Amino acid sequence: MASLKSLVARLLGARRREPDVNVDEVVIADLGREFDGYTIVALADFHHAPTDDLDVVRRAVDVANAASPDLIALLGDYGCSLKRTPARSRRWYREALAAMAPEFRRLRARDGVVAVLGNHDYYAGASEVRDWLRRVGAEVLVNRSRRIVRSARVLRVAGMDDLAEGNVDPTAGCESAECVPTVVLSHNPDGVTQLAPTLRVDLMLAGHTHGGQIVFPGYGAPITMARVCGPRSASGWISTAPVPLYVTRGLGAQLPLPVRINCPPEILVVRLRSGPQQPA
C-alpha cells in the first residue's frame, strides 16, 4: 500500500511540475525589419479540471506575460472532457472555464491574444468555448486570419479549425494569392497535411499530442495522437512536415490517465527573425 501511494504521489507530482520554457527563433527571409524579434507565446492543452487548483494556469499566465510578447496564441483544449459523456463534459467545462477566467483575463500582449479550438472543446460544446474565449479577451481564429501591419509591412496569423471535430479550411481563412509572412495555428499537428499547396506558410504551431504524456527512454512515446508525429517526434520540430512545424507538449494531461512521465509540460516562446531582404 505504501509503494502504491508513493507511485501515485510521484505521478501526480509529475503532472504538477514547473513547465519547461522553451525559447526558439524562426528566420523568415522577407520578414520586415519592423517584425524582427516579434515574440509569440504559445500555450496549449491546459485540460483544467474542476478539481484542479489554479497553480498551473496562474504560472502559465505569469510566464507568458513576463516574456513581453507581441502575441499570445492559445492552441485549444482548455478543459477536461470525454467524447462519450457530453453532458458531464459540458458541466466539467463550465466549472473549469469559470475558474480559469480571471487568470486568462490577465494575459497581456501588444497585439493581443488569439485562440483556436481543440477536439475536447468540441466534446464539451464549441460554441460555449468560443463565447468564453471572447469574454476573456481572446480573438478566435477558427478558419480566420488576421493581418498585423507595421509601417506597411504585414505579418499574417491564421487559425485552422480542429482536424478531428471541426471543419477545416485548407487556407485557414487566408487569401492564398497574398504572399506575405504567415504563421498558422492548429490544435492538431495533422492539420499541416490539409494546408492548401498554394498557401504560403512560414511557421505552424500546434499542440494536441501532449508530447505523448508518457515517454520511455530509448523508445519514445507509444501514443502520439497525430500521424505526422512518431514515437521520437511527439513534440518539438517535426522534420517530416511540409512546412516548419513545432508541436508543443502543452501544459496539462487528459483523462483517463492524467499523468506525465518523462514528458514535462511546456510553454513555447517563438521569436521571429528577419532574414535577407528580397529586392523590391
Backbone as a ProteinNet text record, in pm:
[ID]
protein_1_A
[PRIMARY]
MASLKSLVARLLGARRREPDVNVDEVVIADLGREFDGYTIVALADFHHAPTDDLDVVRRAVDVANAASPDLIALLGDYGCSLKRTPARSRRWYREALAAMAPEFRRLRARDGVVAVLGNHDYYAGASEVRDWLRRVGAEVLVNRSRRIVRSARVLRVAGMDDLAEGNVDPTAGCESAECVPTVVLSHNPDGVTQLAPTLRVDLMLAGHTHGGQIVFPGYGAPITMARVCGPRSASGWISTAPVPLYVTRGLGAQLPLPVRINCPPEILVVRLRSGPQQPA
[TERTIARY]
82.9	0	86.4	194.2	282.7	346.8	388.1	452	352.7	225.5	123.6	100.4	90.5	72.3	191.2	311	430.4	426.7	382	373.2	272	154.5	50.2	101.1	167.7	220.4	323	406.4	508.9	445.6	343.4	276.8	204.4	134.1	65.3	164.4	275.3	379.1	435.7	447.3	497.5	402.1	271.6	175.4	187.4	218.4	216.5	351.4	454	585.6	588.7	686.8	701.1	721.3	656.3	674.6	811.8	863.7	981.2	939.9	1024.9	1002.3	1103.9	1057	1144.9	1137.4	1253	1262.7	1330.5	1269.1	1327.3	1312.7	1396.3	1391.1	1362.2	1283.3	1249.5	1283.3	1370.4	1410.3	1315.4	1259	1172.1	1238.7	1267.1	1354.6	1311.8	1184.9	1141.3	1055.3	1072.6	1003.5	1057.5	970.4	1016.1	1095	1190	1269.1	1180	1063.9	970	921.1	930.2	885.6	1002.2	1124.4	1238	1229.7	1233	1217.1	1073.1	979.5	838.6	821	760.5	756	614.1	601.9	474.4	490.2	401.9	399.6	282.4	312	208.9	177.6	49.4	0.6	-101.6	-80.5	-166.4	-211.1	-327.3	-370.8	-366.7	-438.2	-448	-518.5	-623.5	-701	-729.8	-774	-801.4	-930.7	-923.4	-1040.6	-1096.9	-1227.1	-1286.7	-1220.9	-1162.6	-1099.5	-954.5	-897.5	-758.5	-746.5	-630.8	-604.6	-558.1	-543.6	-513.1	-364.6	-280.3	-137.5	-77.8	-114.7	-59.6	-102.7	-230.7	-282.9	-217.9	-210	-152	-5.4	68.5	209.5	225.3	140.9	148.5	123	25.8	-4.8	112	169.2	282.6	401.2	431.2	544.2	517.7	396.1	362.6	377.4	325.5	334.6	478.9	558	697.2	782.3	737.7	812.4	794.4	711.7	682.3	642.3	538.6	505.7	436.5	454.7	373.5	237.5	235.6	111.8	114.1	-0.5	-17.2	-113.7	-72.9	-153.4	-199.1	-329.8	-389.2	-430.1	-379.4	-389.8	-494.2	-591.1	-705	-695.9	-807.9	-826.1	-803.7	-899.5	-886.3	-931.4	-1022.1	-1070.3	-1058.4	-1113.3	-1117.2	-1256.4	-1259.4	-1388	-1369.2	-1479	-1480.3	-1587.8	-1551.6	-1642.6	-1770.7	-1762.1	-1878.4	-1970.9	-1930.5	-2016	-2031.5	-2103.9	-2113.7	-2178	-2281.2	-2347.5	-2252.2	-2182.1	-2085.3	-1970.9	-1927.3	-1817.9	-1855.7	-1978.8	-2022.6	-2022.1	-2063.6	-2063.3	-1920.2	-1831.1	-1690.6	-1634.1	-1662.1	-1606.6	-1658	-1787.8	-1842.5	-1773.1	-1754.2	-1689.3	-1542.9	-1473.7	-1331.7	-1309.8	-1388.2	-1370.9	-1402.4	-1505.1	-1537.7	-1422.1	-1359.6	-1247.1	-1126.2	-1101.5	-983.5	-998.1	-1120.3	-1145.1	-1064.6	-1061.8	-984.3	-837	-780.4	-639	-618.2	-703.5	-688.4	-704.4	-787.6	-805.1	-678.9	-585.1	-459.7	-358.3	-383.7	-288.7	-272.3	-147	-117.1	-15.2	-49.8	41.8	11.5	114	96.6	-10.8	-15.9	-116.9	-228.5	-236.7	-349.9	-329.9	-441.5	-445.9	-533.8	-484.2	-562.1	-576.1	-678.3	-706.7	-767.9	-743.3	-812	-879.8	-958.2	-1030.1	-966.4	-975.9	-928.5	-1042.9	-1010.8	-1114.9	-1194.6	-1128.6	-1201.4	-1294.8	-1262.4	-1353.7	-1483.3	-1471.8	-1592.3	-1672.3	-1605.7	-1679	-1767.6	-1717.8	-1790.4	-1881.8	-1872	-1957.5	-1876	-1846	-1757.4	-1812.3	-1943.9	-1999.7	-1978.5	-1992.3	-1969.3	-1822.9	-1733.7	-1591.1	-1553.7	-1610	-1586.9	-1629.8	-1750.4	-1800.9	-1711.4	-1667.7	-1578.6	-1446.7	-1390	-1264.8	-1282.4	-1391.6	-1415.7	-1432.2	-1499.9	-1521	-1390.1	-1294.7	-1166.8	-1069	-1113.9	-1032.6	-955.2	-986.1	-914.4	-992.9	-921.5	-981.1	-976.1	-1091	-1098.3	-1069.9	-962	-922.9	-949	-1072.3	-1109.3	-1144.5	-1054.7	-1066.7	-1076.1	-999.5	-992.8	-847.1	-816.4	-681	-684.9	-571.2	-557.1	-429	-436.7	-319.4	-269.2	-144	-80.6	12.9	-8.4	63	151.5	276.7	369.5	447.5	425.2	495.7	482.7	361.3	326.8	373.5	449	486.3	375.9	355.9	245	296.1	240.6	254.8	113.8	92.5	-40.4	-41	-141.9	-159.7	-296.7	-299.7	-424.1	-446.4	-572.4	-606.7	-691.1	-654.6	-733	-830.3	-942.5	-1035.9	-975.9	-1031.9	-978.7	-1000.5	-895.8	-899.8	-999.4	-1008.7	-1092.7	-1240	-1269.2	-1407.3	-1464.1	-1378.8	-1424.2	-1441	-1434.9	-1450	-1332.9	-1229.4	-1102.7	-1111.2	-1066.3	-1046.8	-898.6	-862.3	-720.9	-643.3	-714	-645.6	-643.3	-706.8	-714.1	-766.9	-857.9	-918.2	-830.3	-722.7	-630.6	-666.8	-622.7	-627.9	-501.5	-515.2	-397.7	-309.1	-369.5	-291.3	-200.1	-226.6	-143	-21	94.1	217.4	291.8	250.8	314.1	354.8	451.2	490	367.2	353.9	232.7	263.3	197.6	201.8	62.6	54.3	-73.8	-78.4	-190.4	-213.3	-310.8	-278.6	-365.4	-353.8	-466.7	-457.5	-390.3	-435.6	-386.2	-271.7	-154.8	-43.3	-77.4	-168.5	-203.5	-275.3	-312	-365	-268.3	-138.6	-37.3	-58.5	-118	-140.8	-257.5	-337	-454.9	-432.5	-315	-288.9	-295.2	-356.7	-360.9	-218.8	-180.3	-42.9	-8.3	-110.5	-84.7	-68.9	-92.8	-88.9	52.8	99.4	229.8	218.5	300.9	307.2	454	495.2	633.5	652.9	543.5	551.3	412.7	405.3	281.4	310.4	220.5	230.4	111.7	137	31.4	56.6	-44.7	-34.5	-89.1	-189.3	-268.4	-198.6	-70.8	-4.9	34.5	46.8	98.6	239.9	306.9	439.1	434.4	313.9	295	249.1	270.7	239.6	329.5	346.5	433.6	540.4	665.2	777.1	875.7	908.1	1000.6	1140.9	1241.9	1380.1	1416.9	1480.7	1523.1	1416.8	1290.2	1181.9	1107.1	1064.7	986.4	844.2	752	611.5	533.4	471.8	392	269	212.8	91	118	94.1	118.8	-7.8	-111.4	-239.4	-228.8	-119.4	-103.5	-18.7	-61	11.5	148.9	163.3	292.3	393.8	350.1	437.7	464.1	591.7	628.4	668.9	709.5	748.9	859.1	950	1060	1035.4	918	885.3	744.2	713	580.4	569.8	682.9	684	809.2	814.7	929.8	913.3	1025.2	1022.4	999.5	905.3	869.9	936.5	1044.4	1128	1059.7	960.2	895	778.4	744.4	630.3	664.6	565.5	592.3	622.7	590.2	625.2	686.4	759.2	813.6	701.5	705.9	600	660.5	613.1	653.9	532.1	548.4	441.8	481.7	406.7	438.2	375.3	443.3	391.6	271.9	250.7	137.4	154.1	45.8	53.5	-16.5	-117.8	-196.4	-185.7	-274.6	-285.1	-432.2	-471.2	-612.7	-650.8	-774.8	-831.4	-827.7	-824.6	-840	-708.7	-595	-468.5	-400.5	-444.4	-395.1	-259.4	-158.5	-24.1	77.4	194.9	306.8	426.7	494.2	615.7	723.3	835.7	945.4	897.2	798.5	737.9	685.2	773.7	729.4	643.7	556.4	477.4	568	512.3	595.4	519	589.4	545.6	643.2	591.9	676.6	681.5	803.4	825.4	899.1	835.7	894.9	924.6	1046.8	1084	1112.4	1039.7	1059.9	1176.2	1258.9	1376.4	1373	1413.2	1415.7	1543.6	1528.4	1643.7	1680.6	1760.6	1798.7	1675.5	1676	1560.7	1564.2	1448.1	1437.5	1433.8	1485.6	1480.8	1337.9	1315.1	1180.3	1140.9
-120.5	0	125.5	122.4	238.6	265.6	158.5	177.7	231.4	186.5	237.6	386.4	426.1	567	649.1	594	664	683	578.3	587.1	692.3	691.1	789.2	930.2	950.7	1083.6	1128.1	1034	1069.7	1107.9	1031.5	1060.6	1194.2	1221.3	1350	1464.1	1441	1543.1	1572.6	1468.3	1488.1	1574.5	1561.6	1645.3	1790.9	1814.3	1949.6	2019.1	1954.5	2014.2	2141.9	2224.9	2351.6	2324	2398.8	2375.5	2421.1	2350.2	2398.9	2520.6	2620.7	2736.8	2728	2688.3	2669.9	2790.6	2849.8	2969.2	2930	2963.5	2930.3	3048.3	3050	3156.1	3095.5	3167	3124.7	3239	3209.9	3310.8	3304.1	3418.8	3430.1	3527.2	3478.6	3551	3694.8	3718.2	3853.3	3916.3	3871.7	3937.4	4078.6	4174.4	4312.5	4334.8	4427.8	4459.3	4504.9	4557.7	4602.2	4485.5	4364.5	4246.7	4163.4	4210.5	4135.1	4128.5	4007.1	3987.7	3972.3	3971	3955.8	3827.6	3840.1	3729.9	3676	3545.1	3474.8	3372.3	3378.6	3277.9	3184.1	3053.8	2954.1	2874.3	2871.8	2796	2695.7	2568.6	2463.9	2366.1	2305.1	2186.8	2204.7	2303.6	2321.4	2201.7	2151.6	2039.8	2058.9	2177.5	2209.3	2140.3	2070.5	2002.4	2083.3	2070	2148.2	2125.2	2007	1976.3	2023.1	2071	2116.5	2252.7	2276.3	2413	2493.8	2622.1	2711.2	2741.5	2668.3	2699.3	2690.8	2585.2	2568.1	2683.1	2718.3	2827	2959.2	2984.6	3109.8	3122.5	3014	3015.1	3038	2974.5	2991.7	3136.8	3198.3	3338.8	3427.7	3402.2	3482.2	3471.4	3348.5	3327.1	3393.7	3378	3439.6	3590.4	3652.7	3798.1	3844.1	3765	3803.3	3800.8	3726	3720.3	3846.5	3941.1	4064.8	4035.1	3952.6	3904.9	4009.8	3994.5	4070.1	4004	3870.6	3795.4	3671.8	3639.2	3514.3	3426.9	3302.6	3209	3094.3	3076.1	2967.7	2857.9	2736	2631.6	2524.4	2554.7	2465.6	2367.6	2298	2201.5	2267.6	2350.2	2430.8	2355.8	2259.6	2182.5	2034	1954.6	1809	1766.8	1677.2	1628	1487.8	1418.5	1285.1	1281.6	1231.4	1234.4	1157.2	1049.9	964.4	1013.2	1117.7	1171.3	1321.7	1364.3	1507.6	1589.9	1537.9	1616	1640.9	1536.9	1553.3	1644.5	1628.4	1711.1	1858	1889	2028.8	2085.5	2004.4	2050.3	2074.9	1980.3	1997.9	2125.3	2145.1	2260.2	2391.2	2397.6	2522	2558.1	2459.4	2485.5	2524.5	2452.2	2479.2	2615.7	2648	2776.3	2892.8	2877.6	2984.5	3007.8	2900.5	2914.5	2977.9	2945	2994.7	3137.9	3184.4	3313.5	3428.7	3447.1	3560.9	3555.3	3434.6	3422.9	3453.8	3402.1	3427.8	3576.8	3645.4	3788.6	3867.8	3807.5	3875.3	3868.9	3787.5	3775.9	3910.5	3946.9	4076.2	4058.3	4110.4	4109.9	4232.1	4285.1	4409.5	4397.4	4282.4	4262	4168.9	4148.4	4075.2	3924.8	3857.9	3712.6	3653.8	3548.9	3478.5	3332.7	3264.9	3129.7	3045.1	2913.6	2814.7	2714.8	2625.9	2523.5	2386.9	2302.8	2166.2	2067.2	1940.2	1837	1831.1	1849.3	1843.4	1962.9	2074.3	2188.7	2155.9	2076.9	2034.4	1933.9	1842.8	1744.5	1814.8	1925.8	1995.7	2106.6	2138.3	2243	2359.3	2356.9	2456.6	2598.2	2614.8	2749.8	2813.7	2734.6	2788.1	2824.8	2742.7	2771.9	2897.3	2912	3034.6	3157.9	3152	3266.2	3296.4	3192.9	3211.9	3276.4	3230.6	3288.6	3437.8	3471.9	3613.7	3694.7	3635.6	3708.1	3731	3640.5	3660.1	3741.9	3789.6	3882.6	3823.7	3700.2	3636.9	3650.8	3668.9	3668.4	3525.7	3470.6	3331.5	3325.5	3258.6	3244.5	3100.5	3069.5	2938	2955.8	2909.5	2933.7	3083.1	3159.6	3304.1	3348.2	3458.2	3512.3	3657.9	3703.1	3841.3	3898.9	4018	4085.9	4188.1	4173.6	4267.3	4354.7	4483.9	4576.5	4668.3	4680.6	4775.7	4844.3	4975.1	5053.9	4990.7	4950.7	4893.9	4749.7	4695.4	4554.2	4472.3	4349	4266.7	4133.9	4093	3957.5	3901.5	3785.3	3724.6	3608.4	3607.5	3499.4	3438.2	3306.5	3239.1	3118.5	3079.5	2963.8	2864.4	2735.5	2628.3	2572.1	2524	2453.2	2317.4	2253.5	2124.2	2019.5	1943.1	1846.9	1734	1688.3	1572.8	1609.2	1721.1	1753.1	1875.2	1954.9	2077.2	2062.8	2174.6	2180	2259.9	2191.1	2255.5	2326.6	2451.5	2527.6	2517.5	2460	2443.2	2574.8	2684.8	2814.3	2882.8	2820.4	2878.7	3022	3048.6	3181.4	3285.6	3244	3338.2	3355.2	3466.2	3487.2	3425.2	3313	3238.9	3320.7	3413.1	3492.1	3592.6	3623.7	3721	3649.2	3681.6	3614.2	3698.6	3685.7	3759.8	3659.2	3694.2	3604.3	3560.3	3428.5	3372.9	3268.9	3284.3	3186.2	3125.9	2993.3	2923.6	2850	2862.3	2792.6	2677.8	2560.5	2444.5	2359.7	2327	2241.3	2109.8	2045.6	1914.4	1930.2	1869.7	1881.8	1829.7	1731.8	1676.8	1778.3	1891.9	1998.9	2039.9	2015.6	2053.4	1978.4	1858.3	1779.4	1832.2	1922.4	1974.8	2112.1	2169.9	2304.2	2307.5	2410.5	2428.4	2447.7	2378.1	2390.1	2529.3	2608.7	2744.8	2845.7	2801.8	2893.7	2905.6	3027.7	3049	3030.3	2941	2920	2914.2	3007.3	3011.7	2938.6	2919.4	2852.1	2804.6	2680.5	2631.7	2591.5	2629.8	2593.1	2505.5	2395.3	2301.1	2242.8	2175.4	2106	1965.2	1929.5	1807.7	1680.9	1663.1	1536	1524.1	1635.2	1639.8	1581.6	1577.2	1515	1365.5	1307.9	1166.7	1138.7	1233.7	1222.9	1124	1004.9	903.1	868.5	889.6	869.3	770.9	665.9	563.7	589.4	586.9	605.6	502.7	550.5	462.3	431	455.9	429.1	555.8	630.7	749.9	733	796.4	798.3	691.7	595	494.4	552.6	659.5	720.2	867.2	909.1	1048.8	1121.5	1048	1106.6	1192.6	1177.4	1252.2	1170.5	1164.8	1083.8	1140.7	1274.4	1333.5	1322.4	1275.6	1264.1	1117	1080.7	944.4	934.2	814.6	797.2	893.4	926.3	1016.6	1160.2	1182.9	1318.5	1356.9	1325.7	1359	1506.1	1575.8	1719.5	1778.4	1911.8	1980.8	2001.6	2023	2044.6	1913.1	1913	1792	1801.2	1727.7	1743.2	1692.7	1604.9	1548.6	1632.8	1738.8	1821.8	1904.3	1936	2013.4	2160.7	2211.1	2348.5	2340.5	2443.6	2440.6	2425	2316	2281.3	2252.2	2326.2	2299.6	2252.3	2137.2	2080	2092.6	2172.2	2191.6	2082	2045.2	1943.8	1994.1	2124.8	2179.7	2171	2199.7	2219.6	2113.3	2050.5	1958.5	1815.4	1733.9	1593.4	1556.8	1459.9	1432	1296.2	1289.3	1162.3	1061.9	930.5	865.1	849.5	893.8	881.2	1018	1106.3	1244.4	1259	1191.6	1197.7	1218.6	1263	1276	1201.5	1125.8	1055.9	1085.9	1141.4	1180	1273.4	1353.9	1441.9	1567.1	1656.9	1773.7	1867.9	1942.7	2043	2150.3	2223.9	2318.3	2446.4	2556.9	2685.8	2722.5	2753.7	2783.3	2933.1	2984.7	3124.2	3124.3	3179.5	3185.4	3330	3354	3488.3	3480.8	3561.7	3566.9	3659.1	3616.1	3693.4	3722.3	3842.4	3884.2	3835.7	3767.1	3720.1	3818.1	3773.2	3860.5	3913	4040.1	4101.6	4080.7	4049.1	4033	4170.7	4178.9	4306.9	4351.3	4480	4533.2	4512
0	0	0	79.1	85.6	-48.9	-119.7	-250.4	-352.2	-344.1	-434.7	-412	-283.3	-252.6	-302.4	-289.2	-336.2	-486.7	-559.2	-704.9	-746.7	-683.6	-716.2	-690.9	-577	-544.5	-646.8	-692.6	-790.7	-924.2	-965	-1092.4	-1087.8	-977.4	-965.1	-958.2	-893.3	-888.2	-1024.9	-1108.6	-1244.6	-1324.4	-1296.3	-1368.1	-1324.4	-1196.4	-1144.5	-1150.6	-1206.2	-1204.6	-1288.6	-1259.4	-1332.6	-1481.4	-1567	-1710.9	-1758.1	-1857.1	-1927.5	-2010	-2014.5	-2100.4	-2213.2	-2330.4	-2445	-2536.5	-2562	-2646.7	-2776.6	-2888.2	-3017.9	-3112.1	-3213.8	-3314.1	-3450.3	-3528.2	-3663.5	-3758.1	-3854.4	-3952.4	-4072.1	-4107.4	-4223.9	-4320.4	-4439.8	-4532.3	-4556	-4586	-4620.6	-4512	-4388.3	-4278.4	-4263.1	-4258.3	-4245.8	-4118.6	-4124	-4005.1	-3890.4	-3925.5	-3822.7	-3735.8	-3789.8	-3716.5	-3661.7	-3680.9	-3628.5	-3476	-3422.2	-3278.7	-3233.7	-3327.5	-3292.7	-3211.9	-3093.6	-2997.4	-2981.3	-3003	-2986.3	-2874.8	-2775.6	-2669.9	-2698.3	-2707.1	-2735.4	-2609.5	-2573.2	-2457.8	-2508.8	-2478.4	-2533.1	-2425.7	-2450.1	-2376	-2224.1	-2175.1	-2030.1	-1964.5	-2025.5	-1971.4	-1822.4	-1788.9	-1649.1	-1605.2	-1494.1	-1438.9	-1322.8	-1295.4	-1187.2	-1052.1	-1033	-903.8	-895	-1006.9	-1006.7	-939.5	-875.2	-831	-951.7	-933.4	-1046.1	-1058.8	-987.8	-990	-1130.3	-1206	-1341	-1431.2	-1424	-1506.6	-1468	-1339.2	-1290.7	-1332.7	-1319.4	-1357.9	-1508.1	-1588.1	-1732.9	-1772.8	-1710.9	-1740.5	-1698.6	-1583.1	-1536.5	-1631.7	-1675.8	-1766.6	-1900.9	-1952.1	-2081.1	-2075.3	-1971.7	-1959.7	-1941.4	-1868.6	-1842.6	-1969.3	-2070.7	-2196.7	-2279.7	-2233.4	-2305.4	-2449.9	-2467.2	-2602	-2687.5	-2818	-2912.7	-2931.1	-2918.9	-2940.1	-2851.1	-2793.6	-2719.9	-2798.3	-2826.7	-2904.6	-2815	-2804.4	-2728.1	-2826.1	-2802.9	-2904.8	-2875.3	-2787.8	-2771.7	-2656.8	-2631.6	-2523	-2387.4	-2349.4	-2227.8	-2102.8	-2117.4	-2003.5	-2028.1	-1935.5	-1948.4	-1995.7	-2092.8	-2142.5	-2198.4	-2212.6	-2272.1	-2380.7	-2496.6	-2610	-2583.1	-2506.4	-2484.7	-2372.9	-2302.8	-2195.7	-2213.6	-2316	-2346.1	-2235.2	-2169.7	-2064.5	-1948.4	-1905.2	-1797	-1840.5	-1965	-2015.4	-2015.9	-2055.4	-2055.3	-1913.7	-1818.8	-1678.9	-1629.7	-1658.9	-1620.4	-1681.8	-1810.5	-1880.6	-1822.4	-1795.4	-1740.2	-1609.5	-1524.4	-1396.6	-1416	-1503.2	-1524.1	-1589	-1690.6	-1758.8	-1666.7	-1584.6	-1489.8	-1392.9	-1348.6	-1255	-1322	-1449.4	-1520	-1569.2	-1585.7	-1649.6	-1589.6	-1456.4	-1403.2	-1438.9	-1446.5	-1483.3	-1630.5	-1716.9	-1860.7	-1892	-1815.9	-1839.6	-1807.1	-1735.8	-1704.3	-1818	-1919.9	-2030.6	-2100.9	-2125.7	-2188.2	-2300.2	-2418.2	-2531.7	-2616.9	-2682.2	-2758.7	-2866.6	-2932.5	-3036.4	-2990.5	-2860.2	-2804.6	-2797.8	-2776.5	-2759.1	-2869	-2934.3	-3035.7	-2993	-3044	-2997.4	-3107.7	-3098.4	-3180.8	-3088.4	-3146.4	-3070.4	-3091.1	-2986.4	-2996	-2990.4	-3005.6	-3008.3	-2878.1	-2763.8	-2637	-2618.3	-2681.2	-2677.7	-2750.5	-2856.6	-2929	-2848.5	-2778.8	-2698.5	-2595.1	-2542.2	-2435.5	-2487.3	-2615.3	-2672.4	-2725.6	-2855.9	-2915.3	-2903.7	-2916.6	-2912.5	-2775.2	-2668.8	-2535.2	-2514.4	-2568.5	-2554.4	-2633.2	-2753	-2830.7	-2751.1	-2695.4	-2619	-2499.3	-2433.5	-2317.4	-2359.7	-2468.1	-2516	-2545.9	-2608.9	-2638.3	-2510.2	-2411.2	-2285.8	-2210.3	-2223.5	-2153.6	-2237.6	-2354	-2431.6	-2546.4	-2586.7	-2697	-2827.7	-2935.9	-3069.1	-3121.8	-3155.5	-3200.1	-3349.7	-3384.6	-3525	-3568.6	-3594.9	-3646.4	-3793.2	-3880.2	-4023.9	-4052.2	-3977	-3994.3	-3982.2	-4045.8	-4038.2	-3994.3	-3949.1	-3903.2	-3961.2	-4013.9	-4068.5	-3967	-3928.8	-3836.5	-3919.7	-3915.9	-4003.9	-3921.9	-3965	-3905	-4017.2	-4030.7	-4133.3	-4271.1	-4305.3	-4435.8	-4452.4	-4358.4	-4359.7	-4293.1	-4341.5	-4293.9	-4240.6	-4126.3	-4074.9	-4063.1	-4121.4	-4118.9	-4019.1	-3932.3	-3835.4	-3861.5	-3879.1	-3914.5	-3825	-3811	-3729.4	-3805.7	-3793.8	-3854.8	-3752.6	-3800.8	-3714.3	-3677.6	-3575.4	-3532.8	-3641	-3668.2	-3777.5	-3751.6	-3626.3	-3596	-3580.8	-3517.7	-3481.4	-3552.6	-3613	-3676.7	-3826.9	-3894.5	-4039.8	-4094.2	-4136.9	-4172	-4306.7	-4306.6	-4429.4	-4464.9	-4580.1	-4615.5	-4624.6	-4640.8	-4646	-4510	-4408.7	-4273.7	-4275.9	-4367	-4375.4	-4440.3	-4505.5	-4571.1	-4718.2	-4772.2	-4915.7	-4974.4	-5044.1	-5091.8	-5183.2	-5256.4	-5351.6	-5282.4	-5154	-5082.6	-5026	-5079.2	-5039.3	-4936	-4810.4	-4700.8	-4593.1	-4506.6	-4398.7	-4318.6	-4297.4	-4239.4	-4131.9	-4018.8	-3910.3	-3897.6	-3899.2	-3886.9	-3753.9	-3684.5	-3558.8	-3584.2	-3531.2	-3547	-3421.7	-3359.3	-3241	-3276.5	-3381.3	-3421.1	-3521	-3493.8	-3589.2	-3727.9	-3736.9	-3867.1	-3955.3	-3899	-3981.9	-4091	-4067.9	-4166.8	-4298.2	-4290.8	-4412.4	-4495	-4436.2	-4505.1	-4566.3	-4545.6	-4597.1	-4749.3	-4801.3	-4945.9	-4998.5	-5104.1	-5155.3	-5204.5	-5235.1	-5283.1	-5169.2	-5045.9	-4931.7	-4878.2	-4865.4	-4804.6	-4653.4	-4597.9	-4453.2	-4413.2	-4326.9	-4280.7	-4148.3	-4075	-3946.6	-3907.1	-3857.3	-3797.3	-3653.3	-3562.5	-3422.3	-3387.1	-3315.4	-3280.5	-3142.1	-3090.7	-2961.9	-2976	-2894.9	-2907	-2857.9	-2887	-2855.3	-2708.7	-2638.7	-2501.6	-2494.9	-2610	-2614.7	-2594	-2597.7	-2571.7	-2429.4	-2339.1	-2195	-2123	-2180.5	-2122	-2224.8	-2187.8	-2280	-2217.7	-2291.9	-2243.3	-2296.7	-2209.8	-2255.5	-2363.2	-2468.3	-2575.2	-2678.3	-2646.3	-2741.8	-2779	-2679.8	-2705.4	-2657.1	-2727.3	-2687	-2763.1	-2692.8	-2763.2	-2831.8	-2773.8	-2828.3	-2856.6	-2979.4	-3016.1	-3061.1	-3101.5	-3142.7	-3268.4	-3343.6	-3468.4	-3565.2	-3690	-3789.1	-3820.5	-3816.2	-3851.5	-3738.6	-3621.8	-3504.7	-3474	-3467.9	-3432.8	-3287.3	-3241.6	-3101.4	-3057.5	-3148.1	-3113.9	-3161.3	-3216.5	-3263.6	-3220.9	-3095.5	-3044	-3006.4	-3003.7	-2975.5	-3036.1	-3035.2	-3093.6	-3242.4	-3311	-3455.6	-3528.1	-3621.4	-3695.7	-3833.1	-3849.3	-3969.3	-4095.4	-4081.2	-4199.8	-4250	-4179.4	-4218.9	-4342.8	-4425.4	-4547.3	-4521.9	-4403.7	-4364.9	-4225.2	-4180.8	-4044.4	-3942.3	-3865.6	-3771.3	-3635.2	-3533.7	-3395.7	-3318	-3250.2	-3168.6	-3021.9	-2947.7	-2806.5	-2720.8	-2612.7	-2520.6	-2441.4	-2439.4	-2367.7	-2217.3	-2147.1	-2002	-1919.3	-1971.8	-1890.9	-1937.3	-1884.5	-1921.3	-1915.7	-1996.1	-2015.1	-1958.2	-1910.4	-1867.6	-1983	-1957.2	-1827.1	-1748.5	-1805.5	-1733.8	-1731.6	-1642	-1642.5	-1573.5	-1628.4	-1571.1	-1683	-1643.8	-1736.2	-1678.4	-1763.7	-1722.9	-1826.7	-1783.2	-1872.2	-1983.3	-1951	-2051.7	-1982.6	-1940.3	-1863.9	-1947.2	-1882.2	-1954.9	-2013.9	-2109.7	-2185.3	-2216.8	-2205.7	-2258.7	-2368.8	-2486.3	-2601.5	-2627.4	-2643.5	-2680.2	-2813.6	-2916.5	-3050.3	-3085.4	-3129	-3176.6	-3326.6	-3401.5	-3545.8	-3576.3	-3667.7	-3707.1	-3856.4	-3890.2	-4029.8	-4095.1	-4208	-4283.9	-4393.7	-4490.3	-4601.5	-4673.1	-4701.9	-4766.9	-4917.1	-4973.3	-5118	-5184.3	-5305.8	-5378.5	-5401.4	-5397.9	-5419.5	-5565.7
[MASK]
++++++++++++++++++++++++++++++++++++++++++++++++++++++++++++++++++++++++++++++++++++++++++++++++++++++++++++++++++++++++++++++++++++++++++++++++++++++++++++++++++++++++++++++++++++++++++++++++++++++++++++++++++++++++++++++++++++++++++++++++++++++++++++++++++++++++++++++++++++++++

